[in-house]
Amino acid sequence: MSRTAEALSTAYALSLTSAEEASRWGRKKIDIEHLFLAVLLNEQPAGQALRSLGITLDAARKAIEEQHAHQMSSIGVNDVQQPIGRITLYEAKANFDWSENAKRTFQGAGKGRRSRQRKQGNAADVLRELLEEPSGFIAAVLERLGTNADEGRERLAEIESRSASRQPDRKPSQLSVTKDTFIPTSAEEVFALVSDPERIPDWDTAGSDVEHTGKQTWEALLPAAWPNGKPRPPSEEKRRQVFELMDAAEPHRVVWRVSFPGNSVSKPHCRAIRLWPTDGGTHMRFTVTYPRDAHRLRRLVGTAVRPGLQPLLWVQAAHLSTQISLNFR
């Protein structure tokens, strides 16, 4: 992935997670504490640094609530913080805005030059901006979590210095994208979710009514309408998708092959999910792969249009990864 594409994907992921966390408090405006939680949940070195300091998602949410209560009580205002609830972002379908402080922090991660390196707009730059934000809110939250901004900067530098770029294994002839995600639970819990065919609708919202049809094969029907309300083809045959479990090595790897027997436009593809323990939870690598077409002309056409398809497949992988994560947040 190019540096620009990586910056855009990071901005998308942090914005989405920030909005999800804001919705837990019934907020329609994203603030720096929601951005901090998004960085904590991020799979990049910034999130790794915070988690390696022993910061968990539940502890961070509690510290944020306590700091808000402390600030309000200091001016004689009590009981104004709405109790944290579940994520309602996708139910409300509301537009979220950024507070001026959060906007300045987020935008600052992609501007200017630092003393030793150019800002890249990645999660590490966002974390550095948060550690330096002038209100002192994040610094106070870190103190409540038993650490401080200096330790955060030092740990981030350590992890960045030893982080190597690891590219997923794939054949050049294949159309493939990979999305890395941090999930705040054990690898065993994630494996139990993604390897259970009966729970496919819990993370693949396009599937429903899962039915066992063979030794390692299950069928599901696509919903009758797209998320925007537009109806799908009325034929159930064209809405039928088949899930074939190709590999399940507990608790580290699951591979599903997904096909659409009644729809010639939708091509079969594989979803490979790799899991390994990390500080505070599990690192998940979700790879979507469309195999090489045997027909030479279609293969040549596919090679030509591949650059345009990569972003679409990345969105698919990012969406499925997010849905898996939401089951544990």
Steps between C-alpha positions, in 0.01 A plus 500: 500500500638844406567763767205708379267201500620404848433851630152499350418156641627607843289817490195293405558244776568756774203715396264203499618364835487848655139540387414155637643591839328840502167327435548297820458822699215623281724766347470638147834679522833317497746632759862424589407225748320308224802544274723372783285186531518451122881512514497255792298258286718548192726218383794729411801573730307784671235262631765242584690758703198595711400138559856403592473754784219288642217724379183302428187622325282473811759678717537780246124555479477510880789747526333727244173495693683577826694788346181651354330473840803661668498793257128558545513475879783752508257761366212384721318288240414138583335202325522637146686211336268253331582139601683305235279269297526294187604618153199657327676659202347264245153520647474876524632569147586850619770734379792541738708815529844566650570731791750775422758341729461155340502646150819696573663189648398274213599746229829579674609136459522547125663843480848644526829340585637368824860544601608161365230372270215617287153441635325219316148537637513155660375402845841572655481865389146522638619362833786751515253781442275364775791480744576865432146640479484823700189440712681236707198267496683203346799554732262488799336183369842337466582593860182324610617197302831489687721644227577833333562666166879459520469123551258489210745676269789279612305179452378612158857575391613155620228317310547709185874431503451125496193486279568355158267521204351154454324437173242220474591202288314499170559407140540790255225353284247521780281793591546526875468753782586477869367689802666479841280561806545495876222321690475544880447134589687169482581319176289208623193725526553643151560154357178374658310777320652484151523120480137433598276494191191567711657832607586622150211754509661652813789635290392464137180703500436396139427143614192370676307176550814283500427136413736201503505341155810281502796374701675837510248710307224739606261719306361842585266744327593859430239741645217595267624862491831683496589711808373811315158337458535419130357151435727217392401258222178327610632155413623316811738306276685819408512600867639167615859492624701194599758496780756218487735458796841437341719515812453537875814477714394603850562767608721652232348464153161471327441499125156525336428469130194703404315448171173602337381204290200679351675826419751498214614856574619432856821296496609251771761629741683392813501669840806406704505606866825475697511563874782544748515628858619853570495738796141544614339265250544355152653619175284390207611497136202472264586425135253491212634324190350450157694223321645525152250462217574199279374678187790691342300796364311549826832474682649779288194718557515425872865611514410828332214586737669369817618844625140622497372192683754506784330786692160328471641176639675690779165651603351149504784366717483804730122464541519130589791563740304777672196276539713232665650758737160639596402163647759555774464874565 
